[in-house]
Amino acid sequence: MEDKTISTSEEDSEQKRRCTYCGAKAPLVWVHGHGQCANCGINVQECCQGETCRMD
């Protein structure tokens, strides 16, 4: 049998989470780098959450 390793973002999207906006239990759908509720489409994980790139 093949052992499948799932990254954190894939694991989160496969699990049903409760949306803080509409309250539905629905998986995250990843669109253009951000996660959105599969039920209402509201962005629940923005593509940029304040990270900065350090150029040394």
HUSULWO-V865946 format. One line per field, one symbol per residue. ss: DSSP state (~ for helix, > for strand, _ for the rest). phi: phi as a letter, one per 30 degrees, with the letter a starting at -180 (. if undefined). burial: + if it has 16 or more other ideal C-beta (glycine too) atoms within 10 Angstrom, else -. A space follows every 10 residues. Layout:
ss = ???
phi = ???
burial = ???
//
This chain:
ss = _______~~~ ~~~~__>>__ ____>>_>>> >__>>>>___ __>>>_____ ______
phi = .dccccdedd ddddddcddd cciddbddcc bhibcbdddc iddcbddbcj dbcccc
burial = ---------- -++---+-+- -----+-+-- ----++++-- ---+------ ------
//
